[in-house]
Every structure is written in C-alpha cells, then in structure tokens.
Amino acid sequence: MTAPNPITGEDEPYFPERSRARRMLAGSVVIVVMNPLSLQRPPRAWALGRG
C-alpha cells in the first residue's frame, strides 16, 4: 500500500496504524525472546576450544 508524500508528492510505502502496531508488537516479541537466548552461557567445550 502506498500513499502520496505531502511534501514531495511522490508515492511512498504506507502501513495502516493497526498493521503497524501488529508489526511492532511482533518485532518486540522476537527481540524479547531472542535476547535471553543470546545471553546464555555457552557449553564448556566451546570455552576450552574443543567445539
């Protein structure tokens, strides 16, 4: 979906408010879930250089 830019008059991508809220919520959930996974301690074998 596109909408004209009021300054330049060119068509630009546009997301309706409801769609934008869903996308932001989904992105935030992914970040919240992935963050603890990246902070977990790696297996001991990795720390010893054997993995």
Secondary structure, 3 states (H helix, E strand, C coil): CEEECCCCCCEEECCCHHHHHHHHHHHHHHHHHHHHHHHCCCCHHHHCCCC
